[in-house]
Amino acid sequence: MKRFLFACLVLFSGALFAEELPPAQQILAFAREQLPKEPIRMDGSLKERAPNGFVKKELTVEMDLNWGGAPANAIYRIRDEKSGVFQTLEIEWLPDGPDFQYSENGIDVTNFDPNTEIDGLGVTWADLSFSFLWTRDAKTVQADKKLGKDCYVISVPRGDNHLLLWIEQATGRVFGAKEETAGGKTVKEIKVVSVKEFDRLWMVKDLDIIRPLENGRTTLRIDSVEAVEQ
């Protein structure tokens, strides 16, 4: 009888704790509020690395970010200096969902999927643009620790997989992400290497993207961040 009562108490406590977790939309909105509101230009590179650290492929990255716009918007330009391929993605985060305009070498491409990998580097356009912060189809999974910080874990559907986001409770910073299959295997892990404070707000600066199933690694390194005069 005592064991039964104890089990009921544990189940009740777990249910109560789950009810106390804030909804995913509230957490994601808080995270978006921490992004710089003034227009920003960021330049850097995406590099695919072999297990020994050798750079197998390098792409130039340019980002014009206007998260404080009405609506929030951004332009991403990816160039392969060797092949000359130039890709551009323009995003507007509208109330009824994001609007994507994608082109390659100036030619518009229809049926664009933001979960498409960029040149097979294991990084998707959704990863690069942090579009998951605007998703409306997400749920709060649990509270957890990441790098010693109290975080909420948010689950975002990604095709047959799901993306888990660790968002710090106190600051709204994204501390990392992990894409898993329905069976729980890790497809990729996105590690935040460095964060830059800009006008007393945060922004992710450098990322490592680890793909354990392929023994692959891609790095995003930002060389310059500057405000853009309007």
SVG drawing of the C-alpha trace seen along z (x, -y; Angstrom):
<svg xmlns="http://www.w3.org/2000/svg" viewBox="-2 -55 46 57">
<polyline fill="none" stroke="black" stroke-width="0.4" points="0.0,0.0 2.8,-2.4 4.5,-1.6 1.3,-2.3 0.8,-5.7 4.5,-6.6 4.1,-5.7 1.0,-7.9 2.8,-10.8 5.6,-10.5 3.3,-10.5 1.3,-13.4 4.5,-15.4 5.7,-14.7 2.4,-15.8 2.4,-18.9 6.0,-19.8 5.1,-19.3 2.1,-21.7 4.5,-24.3 6.7,-24.4 6.0,-27.4 4.6,-26.8 7.1,-26.6 5.8,-29.8 6.4,-31.8 10.0,-30.6 10.7,-31.1 9.2,-34.6 11.5,-35.4 14.5,-34.2 13.6,-36.4 13.3,-39.4 17.0,-39.0 18.1,-39.4 19.6,-42.8 16.9,-45.1 19.1,-47.3 20.2,-46.0 23.5,-44.0 26.0,-42.8 27.9,-39.6 30.7,-38.1 32.4,-34.8 32.8,-31.3 31.4,-27.8 34.1,-25.1 33.6,-21.3 36.4,-19.6 37.8,-16.1 38.4,-14.1 42.0,-15.3 40.9,-18.9 41.7,-19.3 39.4,-21.8 37.5,-19.8 35.3,-22.7 35.0,-26.4 32.2,-28.7 32.0,-32.5 29.0,-33.6 27.4,-37.1 24.4,-37.9 22.3,-41.0 20.1,-40.7 17.2,-43.0 15.4,-41.1 13.9,-44.3 12.2,-45.0 8.4,-44.9 8.4,-42.1 11.7,-40.7 13.8,-39.9 17.2,-38.7 19.3,-38.0 21.9,-35.2 24.5,-35.0 26.7,-31.9 29.5,-31.8 31.8,-28.9 34.9,-30.8 36.2,-27.7 33.1,-26.8 31.6,-30.3 28.2,-29.1 26.4,-31.9 23.3,-31.2 21.0,-33.8 18.1,-33.3 15.8,-36.2 13.5,-35.6 10.6,-37.6 9.0,-36.2 5.4,-37.1 2.5,-36.5 1.2,-33.6 4.6,-32.0 8.0,-32.7 8.3,-33.7 11.4,-32.3 12.9,-33.6 15.8,-31.5 18.0,-31.8 21.2,-30.3 23.4,-32.5 20.6,-34.9 18.0,-32.4 15.0,-31.9 14.3,-28.4 10.8,-27.3 9.6,-24.8 12.4,-25.8 12.8,-23.8 14.6,-25.5 15.7,-22.1 17.8,-21.6 21.5,-21.2 23.8,-23.9 26.2,-22.2 26.1,-18.9 27.9,-20.5 25.3,-19.1 24.1,-22.6 20.6,-23.6 19.3,-27.0 17.1,-26.7 20.2,-26.1 22.0,-29.1 19.1,-31.5 17.9,-30.2 14.4,-30.0 13.4,-27.5 13.0,-30.5 9.9,-31.5 8.4,-28.1 4.8,-27.7 4.9,-23.9 6.9,-23.3 6.5,-22.0 8.3,-22.3 9.9,-18.9 11.6,-19.5 13.8,-21.7 17.5,-20.7 21.0,-21.9 23.3,-23.0 26.8,-24.2 25.8,-24.6 22.8,-26.8 19.1,-26.2 17.5,-25.7 14.2,-24.7 14.3,-22.1 12.1,-22.8 11.3,-20.2 10.8,-21.3 9.6,-18.9 12.0,-18.5 10.6,-16.1 10.8,-12.6 13.2,-13.9 13.0,-16.5 15.3,-19.3 15.9,-19.8 16.8,-23.4 18.3,-24.3 17.3,-27.8 18.5,-29.4 15.7,-30.3 17.1,-33.5 18.5,-35.1 16.7,-33.4 20.0,-32.5 20.2,-29.4 22.9,-27.2 22.8,-24.4 20.7,-22.2 20.5,-18.5 18.6,-16.8 17.5,-13.3 15.7,-10.6 12.4,-9.2 14.4,-6.4 16.6,-8.7 19.8,-8.6 21.7,-11.9 21.8,-13.2 23.7,-16.3 24.6,-18.4 24.9,-22.2 27.3,-23.6 27.5,-27.3 31.2,-28.1 31.0,-31.9 28.3,-34.5 28.8,-38.2 27.1,-41.0 25.7,-43.7 24.0,-46.7 23.5,-44.8 21.7,-42.0 23.1,-38.6 23.7,-36.9 25.3,-33.6 28.7,-34.2 30.4,-30.9 29.0,-27.4 30.3,-23.8 28.0,-21.3 28.9,-17.7 27.4,-14.8 28.4,-11.6 26.7,-9.1 29.0,-10.5 32.0,-11.4 31.6,-14.9 32.1,-18.4 31.3,-21.8 32.2,-25.1 30.6,-28.5 33.1,-31.3 32.1,-35.0 35.0,-37.3 33.2,-40.7 30.0,-42.0 28.9,-45.6 25.8,-47.8 24.3,-49.0 23.1,-52.6 19.5,-52.9"/>
</svg>
